[in-house]
């Protein structure tokens, strides 16, 4: 008697089609196309998890640069001053402080300025 992979194959296909929910046309309905689309989507997802980190760092640097420029320094000078003043704050938290709490950022800036002088 010939055996088929009936149940197992249907279950596997169902699992794959479920991941393609919301895609358009054959990208949702045709098994081979769905597999190709999901493989490509996975590649993009992996790449962009890394790109996201770069993009956020760029954003924090842009925000910090603007906040520091308002106070009369360049970004590179500010970062150098942070190191000299032994202030261990990352760009993310500094950016948040600059936006949410300008008086606190002014205090940090004063420390940096003093360390540079």
C-alpha positions, 0 to 999 in steps of 0.5 A: 500500500502506498503511503502519503504524507497527508496529515503531516504535509497539510499541517506543515502547509497550514503553518506556512500559510498562516505566516503569510496571512495578510499578504497580497494575491499569490503571495498568500495563496500559492505554496511555492510563492508563499515559501519564497516570500516568507524566506525573503521576509525573514531575510529583511527582518533579520537585516532590519533588526540590525539596521534599527539599532544604527538608525536609533543611534543616529537619531540620538546623535542628531538630537544631542548635536542640536541640543549642544549646538543651542548651547554653543558647542559641537557634538564632538567637543561635548562627547570629549567633555563627557569623557573628561568629566567622567560622566557615564551617560549613553547617547540614548539617555542624554538625548532623552534628558535633552528633550524631557528635562532641559534644566538637567541637561543644562547641569550636565552641559555645565559640568562638561564645559567646566571639564573642557576649560 
